[in-house]
Amino acid sequence: MEPAATKKPWAVFVGVLLGLLFVSAVGLQDPPLFRAQWSPQPLHADEAVQWSLAKELSEGVPYSVNADRFHGPTLALSLNAASKLTGTSFTEMSQSYLRNIAGFYLLLLSLAALALPGVSLWSRLTAAAFCLLVGGGAPFGFYFVQEVLLVAGLAWGVVLWLRSEAALSPEGRGFWRLLSGLAFGFALACKVTAAAYLFFFFVALMVVRKPWADRHLAGFLLGLVGSWVTFQSVGFTDVHGLHTWWQQLARSFGVASGHSGDTLTAVSYWPWIWAALWLAEFSLQRYLRERFVPFRSSAADFILVFVGLIFVFHLLLPYKTPWLLYGVMALPLVLLVPAQLGGCWRKDGLLLIGLLVSAAYAAGDFADHSKTDRMSLRVFLGRVDDLSGAYKEGKFYIAVEGGHYWPLPYYLRMYPVGYGEFPQAAKAPLRLIPATDASEPVVPGYAVSSLTLREGGDRYWVLVAKGYESVFIGK
């Protein structure tokens, strides 16, 4: 599909600006989509897990024996690389620093649009800028989570495969196939879910009758396996990490099918409704612009089938978390928008405004997922800082008993903290005990208050050494 040149390219950006004004006019002065980018929220548990994993990797703890090995090593490796390049210690890393790592991969995801073949340069530039502006269509694009890395790998894998199809020489086709395999291998090391996505990729190729089983497939598989092994083994320093991937894959069957304690059911189906409307919007664009083009003859059909299969796959499984939909939202922005631009400036402006408004409205439902209580956390950290400065009976340290909610290791990183049972826990100046019921504990030598880190759960009893109540609880 070769779109016509845009008559007034600047008008597309004017349309985007008008869309922003429209969003504000209808009452979304502070939409979650942009609040996630410009007004950082407290770290989500999944973000803090990645920080903890990277910190332990930097301390020599092998990925394959880490309690958080089921999250994949790629984001932690990226944070370690950034730490070495910038000379930033893990205690110095701000929320913005962490999220800039994900921002780098969001940029890579957006740049995938520039490599699409058979599309005008202006359409590719517009699509890349738009994807970066809206964070891939969901707030998760601005969070320190591996979904951004996973989808960036998928997007580049698809784009490089399409470039191999457009190559004029056998050597060029083999080269692009090899690079496509490298990108898909990176995605596999991010998350085992990418194995299902890779399967759907080949199913979509067969549905639209695109050839794939040729002599260049060997190069693709070579790149796939080589890239996966490199990242999954943490640069060949942890070969047991390869076995961990298969353990993670086996575990995922139980989680996804609802036969595991880690299965998360849908709190709200609004994110899934928004994702369905998102795909319907792209499908409608395909029909309006190419109504006389038969199915399988449009470049858009392959992408629509591929992303549609991903959406249906997650819709049918009991495991429901909005993070799963990031690929459904982001992939069409870099793979479909460039091909659907270029008709005329009015149509292009309306398309981008429609996508902008849809993303801004949907972001509110996507963002309501395991939020950390900003105010409770801020007050708690202020009191801990005061207590640390006032404590005069030896070295100040904290004991967190019976597990912990994941943001705690990050937010308490400036203090000596012990988790679980250890000999000095019973004498710690500050102790946190999970609150399993409403009965307040009575512990000799301590005054008791409470802390709720997340609405609906993750509540702690906070025990402060007697004599320091006025410093901590009395404030």
Secondary structure, 3 states (H helix, E strand, C coil): CCCCCCCCCHHHHHHHHHHHHHHHHCCCCCCHHHHHHHCCCCCCHHHHHHHHHHHHHHCCCCHHHCCCHHHCCHHHHHHHHHHHHHCCCCCCCCHHHHHHHHHHHHHHHHHHHHHCCCCCHHHHHHHHHHHHHCHHHCHHHHCCCCHHHHHHHHHHHHHHHHHHHHCCCHHHHHHHHHHHHHHHHHHHHHCCHHHHHHHHHHHHHHHCCCCCCCCCHHHHHHHHHHHHHHHHCCCCCCCHHHHHHHHHHHHHHHHHHCCCCCCCCCCCCHHHHHHHHHHHHHHHHHHHHCCCCCCCCCHHHHHHHHHHHHHHHHHHCCCCCHHHHHHHHHHHHHHCHHHHCCCCHHHHHHHHHHHHHHHHHHHHHHHCCCCECHHHHHHHHHHHHHHHHHCCCCCCCEEECCCCCCHHHHHCCCCCEEECCCHHHHHCCEEEEECCCCCCCCCCCEEEEEEEEECCEEEEEEEEECCCHHHHCCC
